[in-house]
Amino acid sequence: MAKKKGEQFALFDVDAAVDTAAEGARTEGVDAVQSSLFDAADLFDAADAADLLDAVDDKTPGSSPVSAGIAAEGDPEFSALEPSAAEEAAVEPAALEGSCATLPASVAADGHAVIVTAAGSYTPSGEKLTGPVDSVEKLDKLVRWATLTPLGVPAQVWIVGIDACELLGWVIDPGDEDDVEDMETLRTRAAAELGAVLDAALTPMLTAGWELRGDPGHVVHLSRATGKFTSMVDIFIEPYVWTYWNKDFGWGNRVGDMGILGSPDAGTYLPDEDLPAAQELGRRIAWCAEHLGTLPGPTPARTGAAVLDKIKRERTRSGKGIVVTTAGPVPPLDGEPRGDLEPAAGWTRSSLDVDDLDGADVVVSIDQRAAYLASAGMLEFGYGKPRHLMGEKALAAATSRASGAPFGLWRVTLPAGNMLSLPAKIPLPHPHMLADQPVQTWVTSVSLDALQSSVADGGIGAELDDLDVAEAWVYPEQGRALDKWAKILREGRKVAVQTDDVAMKRFVGSCYKGYIGRMVNPDMWTARQMQHHHQPLWRAAIIAHCRWRGRRVAMRIARETGRWPVRTVTDSWVYLLAGGENIADDSDALGKMSVEKRAALTEALTAAFTDARDSHEMNLTVKAAFAHDEGEE
């Protein structure tokens, strides 16, 4: 197929004559995919290759080399797959129609992804491409003929429905749930069987020049060398996602969140029928391409990483903006705390007073709207090689900036809570703080600043001398490294909210939560091109910022209403209120408090709150109050 002016460079040219100039431009700087990038720890790292594909970053959103290819009648490489008129009349219309999806799909992912069902193959926007892909040889021809290009991550082929898998010979029978002691046994058995089936079934593609990147599973990572150049495509097998995604579900028993596919528990998983499922999946893939600038990764965390990597490449080319290229592991700490450097909030009252129930007739849970995303966009993060400072030098560094302590870690002594004039009906200002004795620990710059704020603003009103700064690790550079990343996700979330697109709102939430959560784990980012995503101190700063912001709001609510929280978990706070009381923020900005759950304070609940004598009983009562909201986000 000849390229048209303005068309994206093809992943494969199947014409006998290859435009070598275009081929060179398409793959400039992409010598070959090093096998070391895809070791066993990175089996599902489809985004690992993204930095090797700078030259083929999307230049023409919405263009469709696939559609252009179909228009070239009589393509000899693909004539065996083209549907006849009789096939189309007998099988289905030319485009995906009639699914339960009510939102249209854009063409933003056309040319970057293809969806395959038992009935045929389609663009994400719903245009039919071919009839049934009933052999691995035809799948190979489809991939090469389609000339897909990457978008943030390698190009994708999605196999939807077990019938499509059967046509390809990708069938497993791991047994019945009743035959195993737990679902994890069934899941691992199914994953092993799937790997063995794919190893055997993919032989025609491997013979045709494809190479596997890692072991095959629910995602098959393939690369193909053409001279010194390498192209990549990922094949996602939708019916077998359960073999990897979640240890709590299994064969015929899907529960939990499965990324772009949705969550059966939340009612956002794909429809049961293959064609409606393909249409809805296509819509979601196109939504990601249009609003996030990337195809969805194998996991939401990988999608978040792909968004950031695309920004990184753009900034590298333009020379504008912060570009972080190295990991930021926790430096060696003397007396490093167990668990998280900055734990999330987690506290429950052990009992209530009479005034806590006075006039109350509702139980309300408020939380910060997209809390982690808000903090990620606000904060300045450190990077580069940190300096280790002791004693007076550490103290001097803490006061070196008028706007607050420079980004780093600080070894301080937290005073005993009982020695301070702090309200009793709210957790202590820092999770490492104890009521009856001082504690020496490490805190981020966010917490160092927070502790110095007034009690009314969520701190303890401390001076630096009161905190006995003894040691520090301070970073040479800092800035809002995640500002554009947060903006893209924030705007995508806004679109999903405005269009009542629950599935994509949840997916965006999973992307930023998953990515920030996995900053701490170096095993997620072992490939050389991905190591800069390991930033545990960034995650710690985000958690500390959300925790401080929530405490500051709780202090304001207490001043304005006299109401004190019953419980706080991460960024949510539970209160007993009178029906007319409103403690949520008026603003719809991220980070502001909104009502998450609301329940009537019945006589039974009032008695349970009154009788509770420890935090466990109080937690059970709160859970009972919101039982009807279980599973909601």
N, C-alpha and C positions, 0 to 999 in steps of 0.2 A: 504494500500500500504506500503510495506517495504521500509525503507530508505536505500539508497545506500551510500557507503563510500564517504565522502566529500560532500554529499548533504546537502543543507540548512535544518534546522529544520522546520518541517511542522507547518503551522498555525493550522491545525486540522489533527488528525489521525482518519480515518474512519474505520480502521481495528478494529476488536473486541478486539484484544490484544494490549494494549498500552505500548510502551517502556517507562516505568516510569523514567528510568535514563535519556533518551534523553529529555523527557518532562520536567524534572527538570532543565536540562541544558538550554533548550529552553527558559524557563521563569524565570530563576534565578533572583531574586530581583524584580519580577513583581508580587506583591501580588494581587492587584485588581485596576481597574480604579476607582478612587474616582469620584463620580458624581459631586462634587463641581468643578472639573476641567473643566466641560463642562456646564457652566451656559449660560444663554440666550445671554450674550454679546459675548460668544465664540462659537456661533452656527456653524461657518464655520471654526473653528480652528482644522483642521485635524491634524496639526502638534503638537497639545498640548500633545499628547500621546507619542511623539517621545522619550523623555527622560526615559519613562517607559519601553522602548524596547531595552535597551542597549545590552542585551544578544543575541538579534537576529539581530543586525546590520549585513549587508551583509558580509559574509566571503568568498563566492565563486561567484564572479560576472559572470553572464552569465549562471549559472546552472539553470536548469528548472525542478523543482519538478512537474510542470504541465505535461510537456512532458513525464517525467518518469512515471507519473501516468497513462497516456494513454496507455503506453506500457504494463501495467498490465491488460491483457485481462480478461473480465468477472468480473470486479469490481462490486460487488453486489449493492453497494450504488449508482452507477452511470450508470448502464446499461440502465436505462430508458432514459438517455440523449444522449447516444452514437449514432452517425448517422449510418444509414444503408448504404450499397453501393448504393442502389436505391436513397436514399435521397441525397447523395453526387452527384450522376450523374444528378439528376433532379434539384438540387438547385444551385450548384457552384462547382468549383474545391476545392481540399483539403486545399489550402492555398489562402490567399488574393493576387490577382494578377490583373494587368491591371489598376491600379489607375493612376491618373495624377501625382503622386509623381515620381520623377526621382532619388531620393536618396534612397539607400537601408536602411533597418532597421537592427540594431544589435539585439543580443539576450540578451542584458544586463538587460532588464526589464522582460524577461520571468521568471516565477516563482514568480514575484512580482505583476503583473497586468494581467487582462484578459479583452478582449473587446468583447462585445455582440452586435450582430446585429439581425435583424429578421431572418436571414439565419442560424445563429449559433454563437458559441463562438470561440475565437481565442487568441493565444498568441500575444503580441505586435509585434513580428518578423514576424507574418503572418501565423503561423501554425494553421490549423483548429483543434479544440478540440472536438466540439460536434455539433449536429444539433440544431434546434430552441429551445430556452429557453422560453417556452410558458406558464409558470406559475410561481408564486412566490415560490411554493414548489420546482420546478426544479432549480430556482435561488439559493435557500438555499442549495440544493444538490451540485450545481456547486461550490459554494463558499467553502463548507466544503471539497469536494473532491479535489479541485484544490490545497489545501495546500499551499496557497500563503504566502509569508513572507514579512515583511516590508522592505523598503529601504529608510531610511531617514524619511519617513512618513509611516502611516499604509498602508497595501496592498490595492489595488484598483481594482474595477470592473467598467468598463465604458459601459454604455448603449448608443449605437449610433443609431440615427434614430427614427422617430416617430413610425414606424412600430414595432420596438422592444418594445417600450413603450406600444403599443396597445396589444401586446401579453401578457404583464404582467398586463394589466388592469390599467395602469397609464396614463389615458387620462383626459385632462382638456379642458374646453370650456369657456374661460373667456370673450368671446364676441369679437366684432370687434373694430378696432381702431376708426372707425367713430362714435362709440356709446359713446365715452368718451371724456372729455374735454382735457385731456393731457395723455401722455403715462405713466406717473407715476401712474395714477389711474388704468390703465390696468395692469401694472406690479404688483402692490400690490394686486389687485384682483386675478391675476393669481397665485401669490405666495401663497396666502391664500387657493385657491382652490387646488393647488398642495399638500400643506401640509395636507389638509383634505383627499384627495384621497389616499395619502401614508399612513396616519394613519390607514385607513381602510384596504388597500391592503396588508400591511406588517404583518398582524396578523399571518399568518402561520410561518413566520420567528421568530416572537416574541414568539409564542407558542413553537417553536423548541429550544428556549433557548437564542436567541439573545436579546440584549437590545439596545434601542436607546440612543445615546449620543446627547442630544439636540433635537430640533424639526426637523423633516425631511423636506427637501427642494430639491433644485437641487443637493445637496450632502446629502446623507444619511450616517450618521456615526453610525456604528454598533459595538458592543462589545459582546463577549460571554465568560462567565466564565466556566472554566473546573477545578473544585476543587477550589484551591486558586489562580489559574492562570487565566489571562485574555488575550484574543486575539482580534484583531481589524481589521476591513475592512471598507473602504469607497466606497460607490456606487455613481458614478457620472452619472447624467442623462443629456446627451448632449443636447437633444432638448429643455430642460427647463432651460438652463443656463441663458437665458435672463431674467428669473423671479427674478434674484438676481443681476446680474453682473453690469448692466449699466442702469441708469434711462432714458437714451436718446433713447432707442430702445425697441421694443415690439414685440408682436405677428406678425410673418411674416415680421419683419422690423429690422433685426439685423444690428447694426452699432457699432462702437467703438471696443476697444480691449477687448478680452475675454480670456486672459491668454494663456494657451497652445493650445487652440482651434484656436487662431489667431484673426485677425481683418478683417471684411468684407470691411471696408474702405480702408485698405492697400492691399487688395487682398490676404491675407494670411489665411483666414478662411478655414475650411475644405471643400472639394468638396461637391457638392449637393447630389450626389448619395451615398447611405449608405456604400457600400463595398469599393469604393475608399476613402471615408471619414474614415472608420475604418482603412484602411491601412496607410493612412497618419497620423492619430492619433497615431497608434502603432509606427510608425517611430519616431514621436516626443517624445513619452513617453520613448522609448528606447534610444533616443539621450540624454534625461535628465539623465537617469540612467548611461549611459556611460560617459558623459562629466561633469555632475554636481554631480554624485554620489548619486542621490536621485530621487525618482519619483516626478513629478510635484505636488505642493501643490494646494489647491483650488483656490489660487490666486498667481500671481507672487511674491508678497511680502512674502507669506507663503513659497514659494519655496526658496527665498533668506534666510529666517529664517531657513529652514530645512538644507540648505547647512552649515550654521554657526553652527547649533546644532550638526551636525555630526562631525564637526571639534572639537567642545567642548567636545564631548564624547571621541573622539580619544585622545585628549590632557589630559583629566582626567585620562584615563587608562594608558597612557604612563608617565604621570607626567612631560611632556615637553610642553612648550608653555604657552601663556597667556590664562587663563580661567576666564571669567567674569560670575559670577553667580547671581548678583543682579542688579536691575534696577538703573538707574542713573538719577532720576528726577531733574528738575531745582530746585536748593536750594531756600529758601526764599530770595527774592531780594527786597531791598528798591529802589523804582523807577524803577521797571521792565518795559522795553519798551513794547508797544502794538504790537501785531503781533509777527513775528519771531524775535528771539534774533539776528540772523544774516540774514537779508533779502537777497534774490538773487538780482543780478543786474537787473535793469529795468530803462532805461533812453533813451530819444530821443531828438535830437536837435530840437530847435524851428524854426530855419531858417538856410540857407546855405549862404556862401559867394561865390563870383565869383571864388576864387581860389579853392574852393571845387569841382567845376564843370570843372575846367581847364583840358582839355585833356581827360576827363573821357568819356568812351563809354560803360561801363558795370557796373551793380550793382551786388555786390558779398557779400554773407553772409558766414562768416567763423565761425566755432565753435570748441570747444575743443573736441577731440575724446574721447567719454565715460568719460566725465569730472568727474562725481561723483565717478565712479569706480576707476579712477586714483588717486583721492585724498584719497579715503578710504584705498587704499593700501599703500599710502605714510605716512600718518599721525600717530602720536602717540596719543592715546586716554587715558583719565584718568578714573580711577575706584576706588572703595572703598569709604569710608566716607570722604567728603571734610572738610577741616579746614576753618573756617571763620576768616579772618584777616582784621584788620583795620589800617589805617594810615601808619606809618613807617614800620610796619610788612608786610603790603601788598606790599609796595614799595620794601622792601628787598627781598620778595619772588619772585618778578618779575625779579630780577637780580641774582637769586641764581644759574642759570644754564647758562653756556657759550653758549649753543646751542639755547637758547631762553627761553622765559617764560615757566614755568611748566604749564601743562594742568589745565585750570580753567576758571573762569569768573572774569573780572576785571572792576571795576567801574572807568571810566576815564572821563575826560572832553575833548571833541573834539573841537579844535579851529574853529572859523568862517572861512569858505573857502576863503572869500575875504581878509582875513588878511595874507594869504599864497601866495607864488609865484607858483600857480598851473595853468596848461594850461586850457583855457576856453572851448575847444572843446572836452571835455571828462568829464564824471561824476565825482563828488567829490569822494574821496577815500573810504568813508564809507557811506552807505545809510542813517544812522542816522545823518550825518553831515549836517549842514545848512550853506548857504553862508554868512548870515548877522549876525549870533550870535553863541556863543559857546553853546555846548550841553553836559550835563552830561548824560552818558548812560553806559550800560554794554556791554562789548565785550568779545569774546573768546581770548584765547592766540594767535591764528592764526592772528587775527586782531591786537592785541597788537604788535606782531612782524612786521606785514605788515606796520603799521603806522610809525614804526621806520625806515623802509627802505627809500632809497632816492626817490625823486620825479621821477627820471628816471626809477626806479624799481617799481613804482606803489604806493609808500607811500607818506609821507609828510616830511620825514627827521626829525621827532620829537625825542627829548630826552624823557626819562620817566618823568623827571620833568615837561616837557612841557604838558604832558598828565594828570598831577595831579592825580595819582593813589590814590584813597581814600579808597578803600575797595576791598576785593577779596574773592573768594571761590576757594581753591586750593586742588587738589586731591593727595592723598598719593602715588598712584601708577599710572604709565602710560607706555604705550608701543603700539606696532603695533598690536592691537587686531584683526584687520580685514585684516592682510596681506595675510594669506592663503586663506581666503574667497575671497578676491579680485583676487588672483592668479587663483583660480579655475574658477571664472566667466570670467576672462580675457582670459584664455586659451580656454574656451568654446566658447567665442565670436570669437576668432581668427579662430577656426575650422569652425564656421559658415560663417565667411567672406571668408575664403579660398575655401570653397565648394559652395559659392554663395547660402547659405541656408538662405534666407531672413526671413522666418518664425522664425527660431531659433535665428537668430541675434536679431530680434525684441523682442523675448521672453526673452533672456538674458538681454537686455536693460530694459525691464519691471521688471525683477527680482531685479536688483540692484537699479533702480530708485524707485520702489515700496517699497522695504525694507527700504532704507534710508529715504524715505519720511514718512514712518509710524513709524519710531523710535520715533517721537514726540508725538504719540498718545497712552496714557496709556490704553485706552479702547480696543486697538487691542491686548493687551498682559495681560489680567486680570488673566489668569490661572497661577497657581504657577510656573509651569515648563516653562513658557514663559516670565516671567516678566523681565528677563535680556535683552530682546530685546528693552525695553523702554529706549532709550538713546538720549534724545533731544539735549544734548550738543555735542554729536558726530556728529549729523546731522548739527548742527550750525557750527561746525568747518569745516566740509566738504564744506558747502556752502561758508563760508568765504574764504577758500582756493581756490576754483574755481573762485570766484569773484576777488581775488587778482591776481591770475595767469593770468586771462584775461586782467586785467588792465595793468599788466606788459608787456604783449604782445602788447597791443595797444600803449603803450609808445615807444616800440621798433619800431613798424611799422611807427610811426610818425617821429622818428629820421631818419629812413632809407629811407622813401619815401615822407615824407611831407604830407601824407594822414591822415585824422582824421575820426573817425567813425561817422556815421549818427545815429546809434541806437545800443543799446545792450540790450539783454534779456537773463537772466541766464548766459549761457556760449557762446552765439552767438554774433557776431559783424557784422554790415552791413557797407560796404564801397562803394564809387563811385571810380572806377579805370579806368586807360587806359587798353586797351585790352591786352597789353603785360606785365602788372604788375602782379606779383605773390606774395601774402603776406602770403600764407600758409606755414607751416613748411615742411621741406623735410622729417622729420622722420615720421614713421607710428606708433610710440609709443602712448599709451593712454595719454590723456592730451594735446597732441600737436594739433595745429590748422590745420584743413583741410577745404577744400571748401565744404560748405553745399549746397548752391544754387548759381545760376549764371543766370543773365538775361541781355539782351541788353538794353542799356540806349537809348530808342527811343526819338524822338523829343517830343512826348506827355509826357513821363516821365520826361524829362529834364524841360519842362515847369511846370509840377506839382511840382517838387523839388524846382524850382526857386520861384514859387508863394506861397509855403507853408509858413505860418506865425505863426504857433504854432505846438506843438508836436503832436497834434491830426491829423492835416493835413499831417504832415510828416509821421506818422504811416500809414495813409491811402495810401500814395504814395508808401511806401515800400511794403505794402500788395499787391497793384496793380502790382508792379514789379515782385513779386514772385507768382502771382495768379496761374500760371501753376504748381507750386510745392505744392499747398495746399494738405494736407493729407500725404505728403511724410515725412519720418523720416530722 
